[in-house]
Amino acid sequence: MPTLPRNLIIQLNLFAGQLYLSSYQEYVEVCQFLGLAYEKTEDGAVVAADGFIISQNGIVGPGSQCTFRDSPVKFLKVLMTKIRKNCEGIDKTHLGQILDGKILLPADFVKSEDGC
């Protein structure tokens, strides 16, 4: 059975409106795909208020894994809140926190004993 590349899975999940991520590793992959900071950046990095990495050590753009020249955050916020969730808030979800520029920790992905 053929397997899909991770970037394609990430794109499909974002387009489908997935709001929660299953692991910290998936969080890192989503942030790398979108060009967003997922941990404290290195010295010399320029990061916008929404978390988009504008330049790193003099290299403009978020790096080799991201193809966005401009931040995709504003578009994704509109897609997720206005279209997918009928204007309902998503700020408590993993993706909502990412789009608000919050850096998540591995502890944010640990399930409690009751499964929540």
N, C-alpha and C positions, 0 to 999 in steps of 0.2 A: 504494500500500500504506500503510495507516495506521501511525503510529508511536505507541508507548506513552510516556506522560509519564515523566520520570526518576524521580519519587517512586514510581511504581508498579513500575518496574524494580528499584529499590532494595528495596522491600518484598518483591517476589517472590524476589530473590536471597537476602535474609536468611532468609525462610521456608524456602527450599529448602536452606539450610545452606551457602551459599557462604562459604568460608573465606579465599580470596585475592581481592585486588582487582587490576585491570589497570593502574591508574594513580593518581598522586597526586590528580588531579582527582576520580576516583571515591571515593577515601578522604575527601576534603573533603566531597563530597556525602553520603556515608554518615554522617559525623560530624554534619553539619548536620541531617540527617533525625532522628538519634537525640538531638540536643541535647548532643553531646559536644564538648569542646575539641579542636581539631586543630592549634592553634598557641598560643603564649603569649597569654594573655588580656589584655585591656585593664585598666588600673587601675579598681577599683570592681567588678570581676566576682568573683562567689563561685562557686567550682568545688568540687564534692565530690571525695572521694578517688578515685572511679571515673571522673572526668573529666566528669561531668554538670554542665552550667552551671546553677546554681541561680538566680542573678540577675546581671544585668549593668547597671551604672549605675543601681541602684535599681529596675529593672524585674524583677519576679519571673518566672521562666520562662526557658527558653533562647533565646527569640527567635521570630520569625515563621515560620521554616521547620520548627520542631519543635512537635509537638502534645502531647508527653509532659509531664505535670505532675510525674511522679516518674521517676527514672532507670530506663531499660529494661535496664540492664546485667545485673542479677541474673537476670532472666528469660531473657535471651539466652544467658548462660553456661549455665544449666540446659538450655535448648533445644539448644545446640550440643554440650555435653559429654555429658549424660545420654541425650538422645534421639537426636540425629543421629550422634554418634561413639561410642556405646555405652561411655561413661565414659572414652574415650581423651583425652589432653591435646590442646589446640588452641593452647597458649600460644606456639608458634613461628610460627603463621600470622598473616596480617595482621589478621584479625578477632579472634583470640586476644589479640594485642597491644593492639588497640583496647579490648577489654573489660577488659584489665588496667590501663587508664588510661595507657598509653604513648602519647606523641605521636610519630608517624612523620614521616619526612622524605622529600622527593622521591627521595633516593638509595635508599630502601628499596624503590622500585618499578622500579629500573633492572635490566634483565636482563643477566646476564653473557654473555660470548661463547659459552659452551657451552649457553645457553638455559635455565639454571636460575635 
